[in-house]
Amino acid sequence: MSSLFKVVDFAVYRSTHLDMEMGSSMAVTCLVESLDRSAVGWTGRRHGAETTRRGFTLVELLVVIAIIGILVAMLLPAVQAAREAARRSQCQNNCKNLGLAMMNYEGVYKKFPVAINTEPLDPNPIARASDGTRLYNNWAIDILPFMEEQGLYDTFHLVRADTGRLQSLTSANIPAASLGGSNKPANTNVIARSTELSLQLCPSDIGANNLFDAGAPNNSGNASNMWARGNYGYNVGLALILNNEDVWRKVALDTDGETMTCGRGVGGADKAASIAQITDGTSHTVALFELRVGLGPVDRRGVWAMQMVGSNLVSQHGSNYALGPNDCTPGSDDIIGNQDVVASFGQEYLRQECMLPYESSSWDVSAQIVTRSQHPGGIFATMCDGSVQFISDFVETGGQTNGLRCAETIFGVWQRLTCPDDGYVVSNDF
């Protein structure tokens, strides 16, 4: 800046003397020329010295790039951690809101929502729900009005107008007689079940945006086969869902004649507990667990409107094979289409993701699932009082059970949290 002032002073000095000797017009011209030269860095050196400008050397440039790289490497984990914290907070908030919806439902109907609705006239109705051939209204649809989704609830057509029987959600073309005078389109259930609900999706789950395609892999891409994803499953207990009736009646199923007193959960097939029946306490009994959605369209795990174990129900997650949350024991998930899932992704990739299902053509039913999340260290669980707890991957799980007896030496904290009335109240240290 001082050089510029010197140049200006020099120019003014020249213009003053030239004004006296040569006239004002020539002085102005010289002043302009002098200022122009100063603007482009002219130093006014004597003896005709050339103007030079020093730039960055290659070494200096490389040092700057290296410093920037180090700063990025230092900041990136912090940015990623901040993003995961935001996603985790949103997931926790989803659990809270779903819990409040279930509490409000219980307040109106004096019991929690039924996990699975079955049609009495269907042959072997619970088995048909487990194999995916009879899918009806369920808990996730019933609570829609209590989570400000009355419009979506009204989009579903749940009861046939002509017969009074339940309308299957799998139907892509509902007959006009069944629709009655509702003015709904024939594919209204397809529209409703394929609607993505942000409240049902954990943003930490990398696969939450891919729809389940019921036609995959042989008839992929048909819009009538699409179902939206969901990350939360209703607690239907430690017992096999096919034994639902016996479990809720607490009859003996074991060979030694011991009663299965700890097999049921909060909801079941055509069954649901009231707050009064949760004798272990609503703050010590889980209503909803986190689930990971399927890794691709062929995988039906994590589907919010589908009343199946692994889709929006959690069953046998602490009594067989894998016992705790995020357990990677292979073969711990029993799901329909297990062979297609393995063929699509390969055993190694599924094992890396801790999602390798039991692979068998003779046991192609949805009956068992592990609770999972992509949060480091554990999963979120919504308790029956609407509160949300983060349950560690290292929670005490006890051992595999025989007949689901409630002996304290068999069950750990993990199983106790599932049982609403086993008589053992656990602490909040999960």
C-alpha positions as CSV (number, residue, x, y, z in Angstrom):
1,M,0.0,0.0,0.0
2,S,2.9,2.4,0.8
3,S,4.3,1.8,-2.7
4,L,1.0,2.8,-4.2
5,F,1.1,6.1,-2.2
6,K,4.6,6.7,-3.4
7,V,3.5,6.2,-7.0
8,V,0.6,8.5,-6.6
9,D,2.8,11.2,-4.9
10,F,5.3,10.8,-7.8
11,A,2.5,11.1,-10.3
12,V,1.1,14.3,-8.6
13,Y,4.6,15.7,-8.4
14,R,5.2,15.1,-12.2
15,S,1.8,16.5,-13.1
16,T,2.4,19.7,-11.1
17,H,5.7,20.5,-12.8
18,L,4.4,19.4,-16.2
19,D,1.4,21.6,-15.7
20,M,3.6,24.6,-15.4
21,E,5.9,23.6,-18.2
22,M,3.7,21.9,-20.8
23,G,0.1,22.7,-19.9
24,S,-2.7,21.1,-17.9
25,S,-3.9,18.7,-20.6
26,M,-0.6,17.0,-20.9
27,A,-0.3,16.8,-17.1
28,V,-3.6,15.0,-16.8
29,T,-2.6,12.5,-19.4
30,C,0.6,11.8,-17.5
31,L,-1.3,11.4,-14.2
32,V,-3.7,8.8,-15.8
33,E,-0.8,6.9,-17.3
34,S,0.9,6.8,-13.9
35,L,-2.2,5.5,-12.1
36,D,-2.8,2.9,-14.7
37,R,0.7,1.6,-14.3
38,S,0.3,1.5,-10.5
39,A,-3.0,-0.5,-10.9
40,V,-1.2,-3.4,-12.7
41,G,1.6,-3.5,-10.2
42,W,4.1,-1.3,-12.0
43,T,6.8,-0.3,-9.6
44,G,8.3,2.6,-11.5
45,R,11.8,1.2,-11.3
46,R,14.5,3.0,-13.0
47,H,16.9,1.8,-15.6
48,G,14.1,-0.1,-17.5
49,A,13.9,-3.0,-15.0
50,E,11.1,-5.5,-15.9
51,T,8.1,-6.0,-13.6
52,T,8.0,-9.4,-11.8
53,R,5.3,-11.3,-9.8
54,R,6.1,-14.2,-7.5
55,G,3.7,-17.2,-7.4
56,F,3.4,-20.4,-5.4
57,T,6.1,-23.0,-5.9
58,L,5.1,-26.6,-6.5
59,V,6.3,-27.6,-3.0
60,E,4.2,-24.9,-1.4
61,L,1.1,-26.0,-3.4
62,L,1.6,-29.7,-2.3
63,V,2.0,-28.6,1.3
64,V,-1.3,-26.7,1.2
65,I,-3.0,-29.7,-0.4
66,A,-1.6,-32.0,2.2
67,I,-2.8,-29.7,5.0
68,I,-6.3,-29.6,3.5
69,G,-6.4,-33.4,3.2
70,I,-5.4,-33.8,6.9
71,L,-8.1,-31.3,8.0
72,V,-10.7,-33.2,5.9
73,A,-9.6,-36.5,7.4
74,M,-9.9,-35.1,10.9
75,L,-13.3,-33.5,10.3
76,L,-15.0,-36.3,8.3
77,P,-15.5,-38.7,11.3
78,A,-16.9,-35.8,13.3
79,V,-19.3,-34.9,10.5
80,Q,-20.4,-38.5,10.1
81,A,-20.9,-38.9,13.9
82,A,-23.0,-35.8,13.9
83,R,-25.1,-37.1,11.1
84,E,-25.6,-40.5,12.8
85,A,-26.5,-38.7,16.0
86,A,-29.2,-36.8,14.1
87,R,-30.5,-40.0,12.5
88,R,-30.4,-41.8,15.8
89,S,-32.4,-39.0,17.4
90,Q,-35.0,-39.2,14.6
91,C,-35.3,-43.0,15.1
92,Q,-35.8,-42.6,18.8
93,N,-38.5,-39.9,18.2
94,N,-40.2,-42.3,15.8
95,C,-40.3,-45.0,18.5
96,K,-41.7,-42.4,20.9
97,N,-44.5,-41.3,18.6
98,L,-45.4,-44.9,17.7
99,G,-45.6,-45.7,21.4
100,L,-47.9,-42.8,22.1
101,A,-50.1,-43.9,19.2
102,M,-50.4,-47.4,20.8
103,M,-51.0,-45.9,24.2
104,N,-53.8,-43.7,22.8
105,Y,-55.3,-46.8,21.1
106,E,-55.3,-48.6,24.3
107,G,-56.9,-45.7,26.0
108,V,-59.8,-45.8,23.6
109,Y,-60.2,-49.6,23.2
110,K,-58.9,-50.7,26.6
111,K,-56.4,-53.0,25.1
112,F,-53.4,-52.7,22.8
113,P,-53.9,-53.4,19.0
114,V,-54.2,-56.9,17.8
115,A,-51.0,-58.0,16.0
116,I,-52.7,-60.2,13.4
117,N,-56.3,-60.2,12.3
118,T,-57.4,-63.6,10.9
119,E,-60.5,-64.5,8.9
120,P,-62.4,-67.2,10.9
121,L,-63.7,-68.8,7.7
122,D,-60.2,-69.3,6.3
123,P,-58.8,-72.8,6.7
124,N,-56.0,-72.8,9.2
125,P,-56.0,-69.0,9.4
126,I,-52.8,-68.4,11.5
127,A,-50.8,-70.6,9.2
128,R,-52.1,-68.7,6.2
129,A,-50.9,-65.5,7.8
130,S,-47.5,-67.0,8.4
131,D,-47.1,-68.2,4.8
132,G,-48.3,-64.9,3.3
133,T,-51.4,-66.1,1.6
134,R,-53.9,-64.3,3.9
135,L,-52.8,-60.8,4.9
136,Y,-55.4,-58.6,6.5
137,N,-55.7,-55.5,8.7
138,N,-53.2,-55.4,11.6
139,W,-51.7,-53.3,14.4
140,A,-49.7,-50.9,12.1
141,I,-52.9,-50.0,10.2
142,D,-55.1,-49.8,13.3
143,I,-52.9,-47.1,14.9
144,L,-52.9,-44.9,11.8
145,P,-55.7,-42.6,13.1
146,F,-53.7,-42.1,16.3
147,M,-50.6,-40.9,14.5
148,E,-52.4,-38.3,12.4
149,E,-52.8,-40.6,9.4
150,Q,-56.6,-40.8,9.2
151,G,-56.5,-40.2,5.5
152,L,-54.2,-43.1,4.8
153,Y,-56.3,-45.3,7.1
154,D,-59.4,-44.4,5.1
155,T,-57.6,-45.4,1.9
156,F,-57.4,-49.0,3.0
157,H,-60.4,-51.2,2.2
158,L,-60.4,-53.7,5.1
159,V,-63.8,-55.3,5.1
160,R,-65.7,-56.7,2.1
161,A,-69.0,-54.8,1.6
162,D,-70.7,-57.8,0.0
163,T,-69.8,-60.5,2.6
164,G,-68.6,-58.7,5.7
165,R,-65.4,-60.8,5.6
166,L,-62.0,-59.3,5.8
167,Q,-60.5,-57.9,2.6
168,S,-57.0,-59.2,1.9
169,L,-54.3,-56.6,1.5
170,T,-52.7,-58.7,-1.2
171,S,-55.5,-58.1,-3.7
172,A,-54.5,-55.7,-6.5
173,N,-58.0,-55.7,-8.0
174,I,-60.8,-55.6,-5.5
175,P,-64.1,-56.5,-7.0
176,A,-66.7,-53.8,-7.3
177,A,-69.1,-55.8,-5.1
178,S,-66.5,-55.8,-2.3
179,L,-65.9,-52.1,-2.6
180,G,-69.6,-51.3,-2.4
181,G,-70.3,-47.6,-2.7
182,S,-67.0,-46.5,-1.3
183,N,-65.8,-45.0,-4.6
184,K,-62.4,-46.3,-4.0
185,P,-60.3,-47.6,-6.9
186,A,-59.9,-51.4,-7.3
187,N,-56.2,-51.1,-6.3
188,T,-56.8,-49.0,-3.2
189,N,-55.0,-51.4,-0.9
190,V,-52.0,-51.4,-3.2
191,I,-51.9,-47.6,-3.0
192,A,-52.2,-47.6,0.8
193,R,-49.7,-50.4,1.6
194,S,-47.1,-48.9,-0.8
195,T,-47.2,-45.5,0.9
196,E,-44.0,-44.6,2.6
197,L,-44.4,-43.4,6.2
198,S,-41.5,-41.5,7.6
199,L,-42.7,-42.4,11.1
200,Q,-42.2,-46.1,10.3
201,L,-38.6,-45.6,8.9
202,C,-35.4,-45.3,10.8
203,P,-33.1,-43.0,8.8
204,S,-30.0,-45.0,10.0
205,D,-31.1,-48.0,8.0
206,I,-29.4,-48.0,4.6
207,G,-32.1,-50.1,2.9
208,A,-35.1,-48.1,4.1
209,N,-35.9,-46.6,0.7
210,N,-36.2,-49.9,-1.3
211,L,-39.8,-51.3,-1.6
212,F,-40.5,-54.9,-1.1
213,D,-41.6,-56.6,-4.3
214,A,-43.9,-59.5,-3.6
215,G,-43.4,-60.7,-7.3
216,A,-39.7,-60.9,-7.1
217,P,-37.6,-62.5,-8.4
218,N,-39.8,-64.1,-11.2
219,N,-42.3,-61.2,-11.7
220,S,-40.3,-58.1,-10.6
221,G,-41.3,-54.5,-11.2
222,N,-45.1,-54.9,-11.2
223,A,-46.5,-52.0,-9.2
224,S,-49.3,-54.1,-7.8
225,N,-46.8,-56.2,-5.9
226,M,-45.1,-53.3,-4.0
227,W,-45.1,-52.8,-0.2
228,A,-43.4,-49.9,1.6
229,R,-40.8,-50.5,4.2
230,G,-40.9,-50.2,8.0
231,N,-38.3,-50.6,10.8
232,Y,-40.5,-51.4,13.8
233,G,-41.9,-54.8,14.9
234,Y,-44.7,-55.5,17.4
235,N,-43.8,-57.9,20.3
236,V,-45.8,-61.1,19.8
237,G,-43.7,-63.1,22.3
238,L,-41.1,-65.8,22.5
239,A,-43.3,-68.6,21.3
240,L,-43.9,-69.8,17.7
241,I,-46.7,-67.7,16.2
242,L,-48.3,-70.9,15.0
243,N,-48.9,-71.8,18.6
244,N,-50.7,-68.6,19.3
245,E,-53.9,-70.0,20.6
246,D,-52.2,-72.3,23.0
247,V,-49.8,-69.7,24.3
248,W,-52.5,-67.2,25.1
249,R,-54.5,-69.9,26.9
250,K,-51.2,-71.0,28.6
251,V,-51.7,-74.7,28.1
252,A,-49.0,-77.3,28.2
253,L,-47.1,-77.7,25.0
254,D,-43.9,-79.2,26.3
255,T,-43.4,-83.0,26.4
256,D,-42.8,-82.8,30.2
257,G,-46.3,-81.3,30.6
258,E,-45.0,-77.9,31.9
259,T,-47.1,-74.9,31.1
260,M,-45.8,-72.3,28.6
261,T,-46.4,-69.3,30.8
262,C,-43.9,-67.0,29.2
263,G,-44.6,-67.5,25.5
264,R,-47.0,-64.6,24.7
265,G,-46.2,-61.0,24.0
266,V,-48.2,-57.8,24.0
267,G,-50.1,-58.7,20.8
268,G,-51.0,-61.9,19.0
269,A,-53.2,-63.4,16.4
270,D,-56.7,-61.9,17.2
271,K,-55.3,-61.2,20.7
272,A,-53.9,-58.2,22.6
273,A,-53.1,-57.4,26.2
274,S,-54.6,-54.7,28.2
275,I,-52.5,-52.6,30.6
276,A,-54.0,-54.5,33.5
277,Q,-52.7,-57.7,32.0
278,I,-49.1,-56.4,31.8
279,T,-48.5,-57.3,35.5
280,D,-44.7,-56.9,35.3
281,G,-45.3,-53.2,34.6
282,T,-45.6,-51.2,31.4
283,S,-42.2,-49.6,31.8
284,H,-40.6,-53.1,32.0
285,T,-42.3,-54.7,29.0
286,V,-41.4,-54.0,25.3
287,A,-44.2,-53.2,22.9
288,L,-42.1,-52.5,19.8
289,F,-38.6,-53.5,18.7
290,E,-36.4,-52.2,15.9
291,L,-36.0,-54.3,12.8
292,R,-33.7,-53.9,9.8
293,V,-35.4,-53.9,6.4
294,G,-34.6,-56.4,3.7
295,L,-31.5,-55.8,1.7
296,G,-33.3,-55.7,-1.6
297,P,-36.8,-56.1,-3.2
298,V,-36.9,-59.8,-2.8
299,D,-36.5,-59.6,1.0
300,R,-39.7,-59.1,3.0
301,R,-38.1,-58.2,6.3
302,G,-39.2,-54.8,7.4
303,V,-42.6,-54.0,5.8
304,W,-44.8,-51.8,7.8
305,A,-48.3,-52.9,6.7
306,M,-47.5,-56.7,6.4
307,Q,-48.7,-58.7,9.4
308,M,-45.9,-61.3,9.3
309,V,-43.0,-62.1,11.6
310,G,-40.0,-60.3,10.4
311,S,-42.1,-57.8,8.4
312,N,-43.9,-55.9,11.2
313,L,-43.9,-58.5,14.0
314,V,-41.1,-59.9,16.3
315,S,-41.4,-63.5,17.5
316,Q,-39.0,-66.1,19.0
317,H,-36.2,-63.5,19.1
318,G,-35.0,-64.7,22.4
319,S,-35.7,-68.4,22.6
320,N,-34.1,-70.0,19.6
321,Y,-30.8,-69.6,17.7
322,A,-29.8,-66.0,18.2
323,L,-30.8,-64.7,21.6
324,G,-29.9,-61.0,21.7
325,P,-30.2,-57.9,19.6
326,N,-28.0,-57.7,16.5
327,D,-26.9,-61.3,17.0
328,C,-25.1,-62.5,13.9
329,T,-25.8,-66.2,14.4
330,P,-26.5,-67.6,10.8
331,G,-30.0,-69.1,10.3
332,S,-31.7,-67.2,13.0
333,D,-34.4,-65.6,10.8
334,D,-37.2,-67.8,9.5
335,I,-38.7,-65.9,6.6
336,I,-40.7,-66.8,3.5
337,G,-38.6,-66.7,0.4
338,N,-35.4,-67.5,2.3
339,Q,-33.9,-69.3,-0.7
340,D,-34.6,-66.4,-3.0
341,V,-32.9,-64.0,-0.6
342,V,-29.8,-66.2,-0.3
343,A,-29.7,-66.6,-4.1
344,S,-30.0,-62.8,-4.6
345,F,-27.3,-61.7,-2.2
346,G,-25.1,-64.7,-1.5
347,Q,-24.4,-66.2,1.9
348,E,-21.2,-64.3,2.4
349,Y,-22.7,-60.8,2.0
350,L,-25.7,-61.8,4.2
351,R,-23.4,-63.1,6.8
352,Q,-21.4,-59.8,6.8
353,E,-24.7,-57.9,7.3
354,C,-25.7,-60.3,10.1
355,M,-28.9,-61.1,8.1
356,L,-28.3,-64.7,6.8
357,P,-31.7,-66.4,7.2
358,Y,-32.4,-70.1,7.7
359,E,-32.3,-71.6,4.2
360,S,-34.7,-74.4,3.6
361,S,-37.4,-75.2,1.1
362,S,-39.2,-77.4,3.7
363,W,-39.5,-74.5,6.2
364,D,-40.6,-71.6,4.1
365,V,-42.6,-69.7,6.7
366,S,-42.1,-66.4,8.5
367,A,-41.9,-67.5,12.2
368,Q,-38.7,-66.1,13.8
369,I,-36.7,-62.9,13.6
370,V,-33.8,-61.2,15.3
371,T,-34.2,-57.6,16.3
372,R,-31.6,-55.4,14.6
373,S,-30.6,-51.8,14.0
374,Q,-27.7,-49.9,12.4
375,H,-27.0,-47.9,15.5
376,P,-23.7,-48.8,17.0
377,G,-24.1,-50.9,20.2
378,G,-27.8,-51.8,20.4
379,I,-31.4,-51.2,19.4
380,F,-34.2,-48.9,20.4
381,A,-37.3,-50.4,22.0
382,T,-40.6,-48.8,22.8
383,M,-42.0,-49.8,26.2
384,C,-45.7,-50.3,26.9
385,D,-45.8,-47.0,28.8
386,G,-44.7,-45.1,25.7
387,S,-41.1,-44.6,26.8
388,V,-38.1,-45.5,24.7
389,Q,-35.1,-47.5,25.9
390,F,-31.8,-48.2,24.1
391,I,-31.0,-51.8,24.7
392,S,-27.4,-52.9,24.5
393,D,-26.2,-55.7,22.3
394,F,-24.6,-57.1,25.4
395,V,-27.9,-57.3,27.4
396,E,-28.1,-60.4,29.5
397,T,-29.8,-63.0,27.4
398,G,-29.9,-66.2,29.4
399,G,-30.0,-69.4,27.5
400,Q,-32.1,-71.2,24.9
401,T,-35.4,-72.3,26.4
402,N,-37.2,-75.6,26.6
403,G,-40.9,-75.1,26.8
404,L,-40.6,-71.3,27.6
405,R,-40.8,-72.0,31.3
406,C,-40.3,-68.9,33.4
407,A,-37.6,-70.3,35.6
408,E,-35.2,-67.6,36.6
409,T,-32.2,-69.7,35.7
410,I,-33.4,-70.0,32.1
411,F,-34.4,-66.5,31.2
412,G,-32.2,-63.4,31.2
413,V,-33.1,-59.7,31.1
414,W,-33.7,-59.8,27.4
415,Q,-36.4,-62.5,27.7
416,R,-38.0,-60.8,30.7
417,L,-38.5,-57.6,28.8
418,T,-40.6,-59.5,26.3
419,C,-42.8,-61.3,28.8
420,P,-45.6,-59.1,30.2
421,D,-46.6,-61.3,33.1
422,D,-43.8,-63.7,34.0
423,G,-43.5,-62.3,37.6
424,Y,-39.9,-61.1,37.3
425,V,-39.5,-57.4,37.1
426,V,-36.2,-56.2,35.6
427,S,-34.3,-53.0,36.3
428,N,-33.8,-50.3,33.7
429,D,-30.1,-51.2,33.3
430,F,-30.2,-52.8,29.9
